[in-house]
Amino acid sequence: MVLARWLLVAVLSALVIGSGVAVVYVKHENRKLFMELQSFYKVRDQLDEEWGRLLLEQSTLARQGRVEHLAHERLGMVVPNPSEVVIITLMKW
């Protein structure tokens, strides 16, 4: 009877210790994953900022006046006179 009681106490003690170790391990893993998540959020925020800068740069570069200026300056293009414009219509078969 005494041996069975000591065996029961030993098993329950081992289970309590094992449970405590498992809780510590799970908390540690949780903290590691949370830190990784925070680093992903930081990268996401940096990419969002870069995306905003790129959109602003794109809108600046695509301005009509700038495109016309570069076409005239670099390519020697000019706006045609209305009499020089030919409109072609496609015929449907």
N, C-alpha and C positions, 0 to 999 in steps of 0.2 A: 504494500500500500504506500509506504513512504517512497519507495523507488519510483512508483508510477506518478506520485505527486511531483517529485523532483524532475522527472522526465517531462511532465506537463509544463512545469515552470520553465524548464530549459527551452522547450519548443516554443512556448509563448514569448519568451524573452528574445529568442532568435527572430521570431516573426515581427516583434516590435522593432528590433534593431534594423531588420531588413526593410521594414516599412519606412522607418526614419531615413535610412540611406536612400531609398527610392524617392522620398519627398525632396531631399536635398538635390538629388540628381535631376529631377524634373524641374525644380526651380532654377537650377543652373542652366539647363537647356533652354528654358523659357527666356531667361535673361539674354542668352547668346542670340536666340532668334529675334528677340525684340531689338537688340542692338543692330543686327543685320537688317531688319525692317527699317530702322531709322536711317541707316546708310542708304538704303534704296530710295527712301523718301527724299533724302538730300540730293541724290543723283537725279531723281525725277524733277525736283525743283530747279536744279541747274539746267537741265534740258529744256524745261519750260521757259526759263529766262532766255536761253540761247534761241529758242524757237521764236520768241517775241522779237528779239533783235533781228533775226533773219527776215521775219515778215516786214519789219520796218525798213530794212535795207532793200528788200524786194520792191516795196511800194515806192521807195525813193528812186531806185534805178529804173523803174518802169514808167515814171512820169512821162506824159505825152511830150511836154516841152523838151525834156532832156533827150528823149529818143529822136525827136526832130532835129535838135541841135547836133547830136552825134552823127546822124545820117547826113546832114549837110556838111559838117566839118570833116569827117573822116572818109565818107564815101562820095562826096560831091553830089548828093542827091538834092533835088529841088522839088517843090510842090508844083505839079503841072497846072497849066491854065485850063479852065473849063473846056475850051475848044480842043484841047489835046486829049481829053478823057474819052475813051471808047468803052461803052457798056456792051458786054457780050451776054446774050441770053441763051440758055440751053433749051433745045427742043426736046420734048418728050416723045418717045417712039411709041 
